[in-house]
């Protein structure tokens, strides 16, 4: 199991050298590089790879923000080339632009068609395609993901797990039913605080981690600072977050 963070946790820091130093200083095993701020072309991807290799940091994934259903083959090819150049294993995407409950048949068929196409293209680069687990996309609930996973039917189509920190029973069930297909888990202490304000339930993330551990998850856990916290996030905060998770999953004693 690799423990690290998303580079988008530090949107205010444009220097990839500084982000790699934060990863090294915080004890991170890995980084997911985002395509919106930090890695937008192949030369930068290669530089990030060199920096991470030298620091002993794994590059798990590339946060591309590609919208499945857009059918933009040229854009997708460039994304695959960037991800491959940095040595990432997977590409994070958005699965459409609306919740599954309001996705019509025509739109769904388009998602499946484009999903198959981008998975086929990604396979040429030995890359996995992973939709983010999020509202306002088709991957907004467990049954929706399992349906489209079956219909796309590609071995390199997997998913993220990400909680909204509101419905523990649902989250534990989603982990149980989708973990064989989960590539990475996004964990956000700042998001938990925002979602649970004003009554914080500090044991929520521990419950999620307990479930993940009990099912022998061997993927990536990525800390993701969000909203205003990503602008104020400090290296010291990341170090504490990673230490908490590593202690929980037994990577440090």
Buried (B, 14 or more C-beta within 10 A) or exposed (E): BBBBBBBBBBBEBEEBEEBBBBBBEBBBBBBBBBBEBBBEEBEBBBBBBEBBEEBEBBBBBBBBBBBBBBEBEEEBBBBBEBBBBBBBBBBBBBBBBBBBEEBEEEBBEBBBBBBBBBBEBBBEBEBBBBBBBBEEBBBBBBEBBBBBBEBBEBEBBBBBBBBBBEEBEEBBEBBEEBBEBBBBBBBBBBBBBBBBEEEEBEEBBEBBBBBBEEEEBEBBBBBBBBEEBBEEBEBEBBBBBBBBBBEBBEBEE
